[in-house]
């Protein structure tokens, strides 16, 4: 992963990959479409919301975040 980790982009891309609508997604996470677009614009989301999104989309976004963090740590220790 590169230095520009953006969870909202990953969520939007996964929704598109699954060919799901924003309306469907909003219903699944119990919010309105405007909030979904706000989520897509966020660099990070809180853990509770990310857990719900991960369950709904059947993708572990925490793993994506952990892999990013691991790459940051590994790159910062290389001299």
PDB file of N, CA, C and O in Angstrom:
ATOM      1  N   UNK A   1       0.839  -1.186   0.000  1.00  0.00           N
ATOM      2  CA  UNK A   1       0.000   0.000   0.000  1.00  0.00           C
ATOM      3  C   UNK A   1       0.873   1.235   0.000  1.00  0.00           C
ATOM      4  O   UNK A   1       2.000   1.218   0.495  1.00  0.00           O
ATOM      5  N   UNK A   2       0.354   2.280  -0.547  1.00  0.00           N
ATOM      6  CA  UNK A   2       1.150   3.499  -0.574  1.00  0.00           C
ATOM      7  C   UNK A   2       0.846   4.374   0.640  1.00  0.00           C
ATOM      8  O   UNK A   2       0.028   4.003   1.482  1.00  0.00           O
ATOM      9  N   UNK A   3       1.484   5.503   0.734  1.00  0.00           N
ATOM     10  CA  UNK A   3       1.354   6.395   1.868  1.00  0.00           C
ATOM     11  C   UNK A   3       0.016   7.122   1.919  1.00  0.00           C
ATOM     12  O   UNK A   3      -0.263   7.799   2.909  1.00  0.00           O
ATOM     13  N   UNK A   4      -0.806   7.009   0.911  1.00  0.00           N
ATOM     14  CA  UNK A   4      -2.066   7.746   0.853  1.00  0.00           C
ATOM     15  C   UNK A   4      -3.254   6.854   1.163  1.00  0.00           C
ATOM     16  O   UNK A   4      -4.199   6.789   0.378  1.00  0.00           O
ATOM     17  N   UNK A   5      -3.219   6.159   2.303  1.00  0.00           N
ATOM     18  CA  UNK A   5      -4.310   5.295   2.698  1.00  0.00           C
ATOM     19  C   UNK A   5      -5.577   6.133   2.897  1.00  0.00           C
ATOM     20  O   UNK A   5      -5.545   7.179   3.546  1.00  0.00           O
ATOM     21  N   UNK A   6      -6.675   5.667   2.337  1.00  0.00           N
ATOM     22  CA  UNK A   6      -7.946   6.396   2.418  1.00  0.00           C
ATOM     23  C   UNK A   6      -9.070   5.371   2.508  1.00  0.00           C
ATOM     24  O   UNK A   6      -9.462   4.789   1.496  1.00  0.00           O
ATOM     25  N   UNK A   7      -9.589   5.149   3.712  1.00  0.00           N
ATOM     26  CA  UNK A   7     -10.587   4.107   3.926  1.00  0.00           C
ATOM     27  C   UNK A   7     -11.861   4.360   3.134  1.00  0.00           C
ATOM     28  O   UNK A   7     -12.481   3.414   2.648  1.00  0.00           O
ATOM     29  N   UNK A   8     -12.260   5.613   2.996  1.00  0.00           N
ATOM     30  CA  UNK A   8     -13.478   5.925   2.241  1.00  0.00           C
ATOM     31  C   UNK A   8     -13.392   5.472   0.796  1.00  0.00           C
ATOM     32  O   UNK A   8     -14.367   4.972   0.235  1.00  0.00           O
ATOM     33  N   UNK A   9     -12.243   5.645   0.204  1.00  0.00           N
ATOM     34  CA  UNK A   9     -12.034   5.199  -1.170  1.00  0.00           C
ATOM     35  C   UNK A   9     -12.111   3.679  -1.257  1.00  0.00           C
ATOM     36  O   UNK A   9     -12.703   3.139  -2.192  1.00  0.00           O
ATOM     37  N   UNK A  10     -11.517   2.986  -0.288  1.00  0.00           N
ATOM     38  CA  UNK A  10     -11.585   1.527  -0.286  1.00  0.00           C
ATOM     39  C   UNK A  10     -13.028   1.040  -0.154  1.00  0.00           C
ATOM     40  O   UNK A  10     -13.429   0.086  -0.820  1.00  0.00           O
ATOM     41  N   UNK A  11     -13.794   1.690   0.695  1.00  0.00           N
ATOM     42  CA  UNK A  11     -15.194   1.314   0.892  1.00  0.00           C
ATOM     43  C   UNK A  11     -15.980   1.546  -0.399  1.00  0.00           C
ATOM     44  O   UNK A  11     -16.726   0.672  -0.842  1.00  0.00           O
ATOM     45  N   UNK A  12     -15.811   2.717  -0.994  1.00  0.00           N
ATOM     46  CA  UNK A  12     -16.517   3.024  -2.244  1.00  0.00           C
ATOM     47  C   UNK A  12     -16.132   2.050  -3.350  1.00  0.00           C
ATOM     48  O   UNK A  12     -16.991   1.579  -4.096  1.00  0.00           O
ATOM     49  N   UNK A  13     -14.848   1.752  -3.454  1.00  0.00           N
ATOM     50  CA  UNK A  13     -14.379   0.821  -4.482  1.00  0.00           C
ATOM     51  C   UNK A  13     -14.953  -0.576  -4.270  1.00  0.00           C
ATOM     52  O   UNK A  13     -15.312  -1.255  -5.232  1.00  0.00           O
ATOM     53  N   UNK A  14     -15.039  -1.002  -3.023  1.00  0.00           N
ATOM     54  CA  UNK A  14     -15.605  -2.321  -2.732  1.00  0.00           C
ATOM     55  C   UNK A  14     -17.095  -2.344  -3.053  1.00  0.00           C
ATOM     56  O   UNK A  14     -17.598  -3.329  -3.594  1.00  0.00           O
ATOM     57  N   UNK A  15     -17.787  -1.291  -2.731  1.00  0.00           N
ATOM     58  CA  UNK A  15     -19.216  -1.191  -3.059  1.00  0.00           C
ATOM     59  C   UNK A  15     -19.403  -1.282  -4.574  1.00  0.00           C
ATOM     60  O   UNK A  15     -20.287  -1.993  -5.052  1.00  0.00           O
ATOM     61  N   UNK A  16     -18.588  -0.575  -5.312  1.00  0.00           N
ATOM     62  CA  UNK A  16     -18.645  -0.632  -6.780  1.00  0.00           C
ATOM     63  C   UNK A  16     -18.281  -2.012  -7.307  1.00  0.00           C
ATOM     64  O   UNK A  16     -18.911  -2.507  -8.242  1.00  0.00           O
ATOM     65  N   UNK A  17     -17.269  -2.637  -6.715  1.00  0.00           N
ATOM     66  CA  UNK A  17     -16.848  -3.966  -7.141  1.00  0.00           C
ATOM     67  C   UNK A  17     -17.997  -4.958  -6.990  1.00  0.00           C
ATOM     68  O   UNK A  17     -18.187  -5.842  -7.825  1.00  0.00           O
ATOM     69  N   UNK A  18     -18.748  -4.796  -5.923  1.00  0.00           N
ATOM     70  CA  UNK A  18     -19.891  -5.676  -5.672  1.00  0.00           C
ATOM     71  C   UNK A  18     -21.139  -5.254  -6.448  1.00  0.00           C
ATOM     72  O   UNK A  18     -22.181  -5.905  -6.368  1.00  0.00           O
ATOM     73  N   UNK A  19     -21.023  -4.179  -7.186  1.00  0.00           N
ATOM     74  CA  UNK A  19     -22.132  -3.640  -7.975  1.00  0.00           C
ATOM     75  C   UNK A  19     -23.360  -3.363  -7.109  1.00  0.00           C
ATOM     76  O   UNK A  19     -24.491  -3.682  -7.477  1.00  0.00           O
ATOM     77  N   UNK A  20     -23.104  -2.764  -5.957  1.00  0.00           N
ATOM     78  CA  UNK A  20     -24.161  -2.379  -5.023  1.00  0.00           C
ATOM     79  C   UNK A  20     -24.391  -0.880  -5.139  1.00  0.00           C
ATOM     80  O   UNK A  20     -23.464  -0.118  -5.415  1.00  0.00           O
ATOM     81  N   UNK A  21     -25.619  -0.469  -4.928  1.00  0.00           N
ATOM     82  CA  UNK A  21     -25.947   0.955  -5.004  1.00  0.00           C
ATOM     83  C   UNK A  21     -25.689   1.638  -3.664  1.00  0.00           C
ATOM     84  O   UNK A  21     -25.629   0.993  -2.617  1.00  0.00           O
ATOM     85  N   UNK A  22     -25.542   2.934  -3.725  1.00  0.00           N
ATOM     86  CA  UNK A  22     -25.381   3.718  -2.505  1.00  0.00           C
ATOM     87  C   UNK A  22     -26.654   3.623  -1.664  1.00  0.00           C
ATOM     88  O   UNK A  22     -26.585   3.605  -0.435  1.00  0.00           O
ATOM     89  N   UNK A  23     -27.793   3.563  -2.310  1.00  0.00           N
ATOM     90  CA  UNK A  23     -29.061   3.415  -1.589  1.00  0.00           C
ATOM     91  C   UNK A  23     -29.084   2.098  -0.814  1.00  0.00           C
ATOM     92  O   UNK A  23     -29.485   2.072   0.350  1.00  0.00           O
ATOM     93  N   UNK A  24     -28.658   1.010  -1.450  1.00  0.00           N
ATOM     94  CA  UNK A  24     -28.577  -0.275  -0.770  1.00  0.00           C
ATOM     95  C   UNK A  24     -27.648  -0.181   0.430  1.00  0.00           C
ATOM     96  O   UNK A  24     -27.990  -0.630   1.524  1.00  0.00           O
ATOM     97  N   UNK A  25     -26.471   0.405   0.223  1.00  0.00           N
ATOM     98  CA  UNK A  25     -25.471   0.542   1.277  1.00  0.00           C
ATOM     99  C   UNK A  25     -26.029   1.360   2.436  1.00  0.00           C
ATOM    100  O   UNK A  25     -25.873   0.979   3.596  1.00  0.00           O
ATOM    101  N   UNK A  26     -26.668   2.465   2.135  1.00  0.00           N
ATOM    102  CA  UNK A  26     -27.255   3.321   3.175  1.00  0.00           C
ATOM    103  C   UNK A  26     -28.261   2.534   4.006  1.00  0.00           C
ATOM    104  O   UNK A  26     -28.273   2.639   5.232  1.00  0.00           O
ATOM    105  N   UNK A  27     -29.094   1.757   3.351  1.00  0.00           N
ATOM    106  CA  UNK A  27     -30.080   0.932   4.072  1.00  0.00           C
ATOM    107  C   UNK A  27     -29.385  -0.080   4.983  1.00  0.00           C
ATOM    108  O   UNK A  27     -29.816  -0.310   6.113  1.00  0.00           O
ATOM    109  N   UNK A  28     -28.318  -0.674   4.485  1.00  0.00           N
ATOM    110  CA  UNK A  28     -27.614  -1.711   5.250  1.00  0.00           C
ATOM    111  C   UNK A  28     -26.927  -1.169   6.493  1.00  0.00           C
ATOM    112  O   UNK A  28     -26.871  -1.847   7.519  1.00  0.00           O
ATOM    113  N   UNK A  29     -26.403   0.053   6.406  1.00  0.00           N
ATOM    114  CA  UNK A  29     -25.698   0.617   7.567  1.00  0.00           C
ATOM    115  C   UNK A  29     -26.557   1.637   8.319  1.00  0.00           C
ATOM    116  O   UNK A  29     -26.081   2.348   9.204  1.00  0.00           O
ATOM    117  N   UNK A  30     -27.846   1.685   7.937  1.00  0.00           N
ATOM    118  CA  UNK A  30     -28.826   2.493   8.648  1.00  0.00           C
ATOM    119  C   UNK A  30     -28.471   3.984   8.674  1.00  0.00           C
ATOM    120  O   UNK A  30     -28.381   4.603   9.734  1.00  0.00           O
ATOM    121  N   UNK A  31     -28.276   4.531   7.492  1.00  0.00           N
ATOM    122  CA  UNK A  31     -28.027   5.960   7.365  1.00  0.00           C
ATOM    123  C   UNK A  31     -28.609   6.445   6.047  1.00  0.00           C
ATOM    124  O   UNK A  31     -29.200   5.661   5.303  1.00  0.00           O
ATOM    125  N   UNK A  32     -28.449   7.726   5.752  1.00  0.00           N
ATOM    126  CA  UNK A  32     -28.950   8.221   4.470  1.00  0.00           C
ATOM    127  C   UNK A  32     -27.811   8.275   3.449  1.00  0.00           C
ATOM    128  O   UNK A  32     -26.640   8.121   3.795  1.00  0.00           O
ATOM    129  N   UNK A  33     -28.175   8.495   2.207  1.00  0.00           N
ATOM    130  CA  UNK A  33     -27.185   8.504   1.123  1.00  0.00           C
ATOM    131  C   UNK A  33     -26.131   9.583   1.331  1.00  0.00           C
ATOM    132  O   UNK A  33     -24.958   9.375   1.020  1.00  0.00           O
ATOM    133  N   UNK A  34     -26.540  10.725   1.850  1.00  0.00           N
ATOM    134  CA  UNK A  34     -25.595  11.823   2.083  1.00  0.00           C
ATOM    135  C   UNK A  34     -24.490  11.383   3.038  1.00  0.00           C
ATOM    136  O   UNK A  34     -23.319  11.708   2.840  1.00  0.00           O
ATOM    137  N   UNK A  35     -24.870  10.648   4.067  1.00  0.00           N
ATOM    138  CA  UNK A  35     -23.875  10.148   5.020  1.00  0.00           C
ATOM    139  C   UNK A  35     -22.926   9.168   4.340  1.00  0.00           C
ATOM    140  O   UNK A  35     -21.732   9.152   4.636  1.00  0.00           O
ATOM    141  N   UNK A  36     -23.452   8.353   3.429  1.00  0.00           N
ATOM    142  CA  UNK A  36     -22.587   7.424   2.688  1.00  0.00           C
ATOM    143  C   UNK A  36     -21.533   8.185   1.892  1.00  0.00           C
ATOM    144  O   UNK A  36     -20.359   7.815   1.901  1.00  0.00           O
ATOM    145  N   UNK A  37     -21.938   9.225   1.217  1.00  0.00           N
ATOM    146  CA  UNK A  37     -20.968  10.010   0.448  1.00  0.00           C
ATOM    147  C   UNK A  37     -19.951  10.669   1.372  1.00  0.00           C
ATOM    148  O   UNK A  37     -18.788  10.836   1.007  1.00  0.00           O
ATOM    149  N   UNK A  38     -20.395  11.042   2.574  1.00  0.00           N
ATOM    150  CA  UNK A  38     -19.473  11.586   3.566  1.00  0.00           C
ATOM    151  C   UNK A  38     -18.454  10.520   3.981  1.00  0.00           C
ATOM    152  O   UNK A  38     -17.268  10.813   4.131  1.00  0.00           O
ATOM    153  N   UNK A  39     -18.919   9.293   4.162  1.00  0.00           N
ATOM    154  CA  UNK A  39     -18.008   8.186   4.501  1.00  0.00           C
ATOM    155  C   UNK A  39     -16.987   7.986   3.387  1.00  0.00           C
ATOM    156  O   UNK A  39     -15.800   7.809   3.664  1.00  0.00           O
ATOM    157  N   UNK A  40     -17.427   8.010   2.142  1.00  0.00           N
ATOM    158  CA  UNK A  40     -16.510   7.828   1.008  1.00  0.00           C
ATOM    159  C   UNK A  40     -15.434   8.918   0.974  1.00  0.00           C
ATOM    160  O   UNK A  40     -14.334   8.689   0.472  1.00  0.00           O
ATOM    161  N   UNK A  41     -15.749  10.089   1.502  1.00  0.00           N
ATOM    162  CA  UNK A  41     -14.805  11.213   1.490  1.00  0.00           C
ATOM    163  C   UNK A  41     -13.832  11.178   2.661  1.00  0.00           C
ATOM    164  O   UNK A  41     -12.835  11.901   2.664  1.00  0.00           O
ATOM    165  N   UNK A  42     -14.114  10.346   3.645  1.00  0.00           N
ATOM    166  CA  UNK A  42     -13.268  10.304   4.848  1.00  0.00           C
ATOM    167  C   UNK A  42     -12.009   9.478   4.642  1.00  0.00           C
ATOM    168  O   UNK A  42     -12.012   8.440   3.980  1.00  0.00           O
ATOM    169  N   UNK A  43     -10.940   9.976   5.233  1.00  0.00           N
ATOM    170  CA  UNK A  43      -9.681   9.231   5.208  1.00  0.00           C
ATOM    171  C   UNK A  43      -9.749   8.074   6.201  1.00  0.00           C
ATOM    172  O   UNK A  43      -9.167   7.017   5.956  1.00  0.00           O
ATOM    173  N   UNK A  44     -10.450   8.259   7.316  1.00  0.00           N
ATOM    174  CA  UNK A  44     -10.628   7.223   8.330  1.00  0.00           C
ATOM    175  C   UNK A  44     -12.047   7.300   8.875  1.00  0.00           C
ATOM    176  O   UNK A  44     -12.673   8.358   8.815  1.00  0.00           O
ATOM    177  N   UNK A  45     -12.562   6.199   9.403  1.00  0.00           N
ATOM    178  CA  UNK A  45     -13.861   6.175  10.072  1.00  0.00           C
ATOM    179  C   UNK A  45     -13.678   5.505  11.435  1.00  0.00           C
ATOM    180  O   UNK A  45     -12.692   4.804  11.662  1.00  0.00           O
ATOM    181  N   UNK A  46     -14.635   5.727  12.335  1.00  0.00           N
ATOM    182  CA  UNK A  46     -14.478   5.139  13.663  1.00  0.00           C
ATOM    183  C   UNK A  46     -14.638   3.620  13.613  1.00  0.00           C
ATOM    184  O   UNK A  46     -15.198   3.075  12.662  1.00  0.00           O
ATOM    185  N   UNK A  47     -14.147   2.960  14.630  1.00  0.00           N
ATOM    186  CA  UNK A  47     -14.101   1.493  14.653  1.00  0.00           C
ATOM    187  C   UNK A  47     -15.485   0.868  14.591  1.00  0.00           C
ATOM    188  O   UNK A  47     -15.686  -0.114  13.875  1.00  0.00           O
ATOM    189  N   UNK A  48     -16.434   1.412  15.320  1.00  0.00           N
ATOM    190  CA  UNK A  48     -17.779   0.843  15.323  1.00  0.00           C
ATOM    191  C   UNK A  48     -18.398   0.882  13.935  1.00  0.00           C
ATOM    192  O   UNK A  48     -18.995  -0.092  13.477  1.00  0.00           O
ATOM    193  N   UNK A  49     -18.246   2.019  13.274  1.00  0.00           N
ATOM    194  CA  UNK A  49     -18.793   2.150  11.926  1.00  0.00           C
ATOM    195  C   UNK A  49     -18.053   1.242  10.946  1.00  0.00           C
ATOM    196  O   UNK A  49     -18.674   0.629  10.078  1.00  0.00           O
ATOM    197  N   UNK A  50     -16.744   1.155  11.082  1.00  0.00           N
ATOM    198  CA  UNK A  50     -15.960   0.307  10.192  1.00  0.00           C
ATOM    199  C   UNK A  50     -16.315  -1.165  10.382  1.00  0.00           C
ATOM    200  O   UNK A  50     -16.321  -1.931   9.418  1.00  0.00           O
ATOM    201  N   UNK A  51     -16.607  -1.559  11.603  1.00  0.00           N
ATOM    202  CA  UNK A  51     -17.024  -2.940  11.859  1.00  0.00           C
ATOM    203  C   UNK A  51     -18.342  -3.237  11.131  1.00  0.00           C
ATOM    204  O   UNK A  51     -18.480  -4.277  10.487  1.00  0.00           O
ATOM    205  N   UNK A  52     -19.291  -2.330  11.236  1.00  0.00           N
ATOM    206  CA  UNK A  52     -20.587  -2.517  10.581  1.00  0.00           C
ATOM    207  C   UNK A  52     -20.413  -2.593   9.064  1.00  0.00           C
ATOM    208  O   UNK A  52     -21.012  -3.445   8.407  1.00  0.00           O
ATOM    209  N   UNK A  53     -19.592  -1.701   8.514  1.00  0.00           N
ATOM    210  CA  UNK A  53     -19.346  -1.680   7.067  1.00  0.00           C
ATOM    211  C   UNK A  53     -18.654  -2.970   6.630  1.00  0.00           C
ATOM    212  O   UNK A  53     -18.996  -3.535   5.592  1.00  0.00           O
ATOM    213  N   UNK A  54     -17.698  -3.430   7.406  1.00  0.00           N
ATOM    214  CA  UNK A  54     -16.982  -4.669   7.090  1.00  0.00           C
ATOM    215  C   UNK A  54     -17.940  -5.856   7.033  1.00  0.00           C
ATOM    216  O   UNK A  54     -17.839  -6.704   6.146  1.00  0.00           O
ATOM    217  N   UNK A  55     -18.857  -5.907   7.973  1.00  0.00           N
ATOM    218  CA  UNK A  55     -19.831  -7.006   8.014  1.00  0.00           C
ATOM    219  C   UNK A  55     -20.755  -6.933   6.804  1.00  0.00           C
ATOM    220  O   UNK A  55     -20.998  -7.940   6.139  1.00  0.00           O
ATOM    221  N   UNK A  56     -21.267  -5.740   6.523  1.00  0.00           N
ATOM    222  CA  UNK A  56     -22.213  -5.563   5.418  1.00  0.00           C
ATOM    223  C   UNK A  56     -21.576  -5.910   4.076  1.00  0.00           C
ATOM    224  O   UNK A  56     -22.207  -6.547   3.233  1.00  0.00           O
ATOM    225  N   UNK A  57     -20.332  -5.494   3.877  1.00  0.00           N
ATOM    226  CA  UNK A  57     -19.663  -5.715   2.592  1.00  0.00           C
ATOM    227  C   UNK A  57     -18.829  -7.004   2.563  1.00  0.00           C
ATOM    228  O   UNK A  57     -18.198  -7.319   1.553  1.00  0.00           O
ATOM    229  N   UNK A  58     -18.833  -7.741   3.674  1.00  0.00           N
ATOM    230  CA  UNK A  58     -18.088  -9.003   3.750  1.00  0.00           C
ATOM    231  C   UNK A  58     -16.621  -8.810   3.379  1.00  0.00           C
ATOM    232  O   UNK A  58     -16.038  -9.601   2.636  1.00  0.00           O
ATOM    233  N   UNK A  59     -16.042  -7.740   3.915  1.00  0.00           N
ATOM    234  CA  UNK A  59     -14.622  -7.460   3.689  1.00  0.00           C
ATOM    235  C   UNK A  59     -14.049  -6.891   4.977  1.00  0.00           C
ATOM    236  O   UNK A  59     -14.637  -5.999   5.588  1.00  0.00           O
ATOM    237  N   UNK A  60     -12.915  -7.405   5.378  1.00  0.00           N
ATOM    238  CA  UNK A  60     -12.287  -6.952   6.612  1.00  0.00           C
ATOM    239  C   UNK A  60     -11.421  -5.713   6.330  1.00  0.00           C
ATOM    240  O   UNK A  60     -10.247  -5.821   5.974  1.00  0.00           O
ATOM    241  N   UNK A  61     -12.033  -4.547   6.499  1.00  0.00           N
ATOM    242  CA  UNK A  61     -11.300  -3.305   6.269  1.00  0.00           C
ATOM    243  C   UNK A  61     -10.261  -3.063   7.361  1.00  0.00           C
ATOM    244  O   UNK A  61      -9.318  -2.298   7.159  1.00  0.00           O
ATOM    245  N   UNK A  62     -10.425  -3.705   8.508  1.00  0.00           N
ATOM    246  CA  UNK A  62      -9.399  -3.616   9.553  1.00  0.00           C
ATOM    247  C   UNK A  62      -8.107  -4.255   9.074  1.00  0.00           C
ATOM    248  O   UNK A  62      -7.020  -3.789   9.418  1.00  0.00           O
ATOM    249  N   UNK A  63      -8.210  -5.309   8.291  1.00  0.00           N
ATOM    250  CA  UNK A  63      -7.015  -5.948   7.727  1.00  0.00           C
ATOM    251  C   UNK A  63      -6.306  -4.980   6.777  1.00  0.00           C
ATOM    252  O   UNK A  63      -5.079  -4.873   6.787  1.00  0.00           O
ATOM    253  N   UNK A  64      -7.096  -4.273   5.953  1.00  0.00           N
ATOM    254  CA  UNK A  64      -6.498  -3.292   5.049  1.00  0.00           C
ATOM    255  C   UNK A  64      -5.747  -2.226   5.839  1.00  0.00           C
ATOM    256  O   UNK A  64      -4.638  -1.835   5.477  1.00  0.00           O
ATOM    257  N   UNK A  65      -6.363  -1.763   6.920  1.00  0.00           N
ATOM    258  CA  UNK A  65      -5.719  -0.751   7.754  1.00  0.00           C
ATOM    259  C   UNK A  65      -4.462  -1.313   8.414  1.00  0.00           C
ATOM    260  O   UNK A  65      -3.431  -0.643   8.459  1.00  0.00           O
ATOM    261  N   UNK A  66      -4.546  -2.536   8.923  1.00  0.00           N
ATOM    262  CA  UNK A  66      -3.387  -3.158   9.572  1.00  0.00           C
ATOM    263  C   UNK A  66      -2.228  -3.338   8.586  1.00  0.00           C
ATOM    264  O   UNK A  66      -1.070  -3.104   8.932  1.00  0.00           O
ATOM    265  N   UNK A  67      -2.546  -3.752   7.366  1.00  0.00           N
ATOM    266  CA  UNK A  67      -1.497  -3.914   6.350  1.00  0.00           C
ATOM    267  C   UNK A  67      -0.846  -2.574   6.025  1.00  0.00           C
ATOM    268  O   UNK A  67       0.367  -2.492   5.836  1.00  0.00           O
ATOM    269  N   UNK A  68      -1.655  -1.537   5.964  1.00  0.00           N
ATOM    270  CA  UNK A  68      -1.105  -0.204   5.717  1.00  0.00           C
ATOM    271  C   UNK A  68      -0.178   0.200   6.863  1.00  0.00           C
ATOM    272  O   UNK A  68       0.947   0.647   6.641  1.00  0.00           O
ATOM    273  N   UNK A  69      -0.673   0.035   8.091  1.00  0.00           N
ATOM    274  CA  UNK A  69       0.133   0.415   9.258  1.00  0.00           C
ATOM    275  C   UNK A  69       1.433  -0.381   9.305  1.00  0.00           C
ATOM    276  O   UNK A  69       2.487   0.161   9.637  1.00  0.00           O
ATOM    277  N   UNK A  70       1.354  -1.649   8.978  1.00  0.00           N
ATOM    278  CA  UNK A  70       2.547  -2.497   8.946  1.00  0.00           C
ATOM    279  C   UNK A  70       3.564  -1.965   7.933  1.00  0.00           C
ATOM    280  O   UNK A  70       4.764  -1.939   8.204  1.00  0.00           O
ATOM    281  N   UNK A  71       3.075  -1.544   6.770  1.00  0.00           N
ATOM    282  CA  UNK A  71       3.986  -1.017   5.751  1.00  0.00           C
ATOM    283  C   UNK A  71       4.610   0.294   6.200  1.00  0.00           C
ATOM    284  O   UNK A  71       5.771   0.565   5.894  1.00  0.00           O
ATOM    285  N   UNK A  72       3.857   1.103   6.918  1.00  0.00           N
ATOM    286  CA  UNK A  72       4.394   2.367   7.431  1.00  0.00           C
ATOM    287  C   UNK A  72       5.487   2.091   8.443  1.00  0.00           C
ATOM    288  O   UNK A  72       6.555   2.702   8.396  1.00  0.00           O
ATOM    289  N   UNK A  73       5.220   1.162   9.369  1.00  0.00           N
ATOM    290  CA  UNK A  73       6.218   0.809  10.388  1.00  0.00           C
ATOM    291  C   UNK A  73       7.466   0.241   9.730  1.00  0.00           C
ATOM    292  O   UNK A  73       8.584   0.629  10.070  1.00  0.00           O
ATOM    293  N   UNK A  74       7.279  -0.674   8.791  1.00  0.00           N
ATOM    294  CA  UNK A  74       8.433  -1.285   8.123  1.00  0.00           C
ATOM    295  C   UNK A  74       9.247  -0.255   7.345  1.00  0.00           C
ATOM    296  O   UNK A  74      10.477  -0.302   7.356  1.00  0.00           O
ATOM    297  N   UNK A  75       8.580   0.661   6.679  1.00  0.00           N
ATOM    298  CA  UNK A  75       9.285   1.697   5.914  1.00  0.00           C
ATOM    299  C   UNK A  75       9.985   2.687   6.817  1.00  0.00           C
ATOM    300  O   UNK A  75      11.020   3.235   6.438  1.00  0.00           O
ATOM    301  N   UNK A  76       9.449   2.933   8.006  1.00  0.00           N
ATOM    302  CA  UNK A  76      10.071   3.908   8.901  1.00  0.00           C
ATOM    303  C   UNK A  76      11.278   3.321   9.612  1.00  0.00           C
ATOM    304  O   UNK A  76      12.122   4.066  10.110  1.00  0.00           O
ATOM    305  N   UNK A  77      11.374   2.001   9.667  1.00  0.00           N
ATOM    306  CA  UNK A  77      12.512   1.372  10.334  1.00  0.00           C
ATOM    307  C   UNK A  77      13.648   1.048   9.376  1.00  0.00           C
ATOM    308  O   UNK A  77      14.747   0.700   9.808  1.00  0.00           O
ATOM    309  N   UNK A  78      13.388   1.159   8.067  1.00  0.00           N
ATOM    310  CA  UNK A  78      14.432   0.903   7.086  1.00  0.00           C
ATOM    311  C   UNK A  78      15.352   2.116   7.001  1.00  0.00           C
ATOM    312  O   UNK A  78      14.889   3.248   6.866  1.00  0.00           O
ATOM    313  N   UNK A  79      16.648   1.873   7.081  1.00  0.00           N
ATOM    314  CA  UNK A  79      17.609   2.973   7.015  1.00  0.00           C
ATOM    315  C   UNK A  79      18.599   2.735   5.925  1.00  0.00           C
ATOM    316  O   UNK A  79      19.492   3.554   5.713  1.00  0.00           O
TER     317      UNK A  79
END
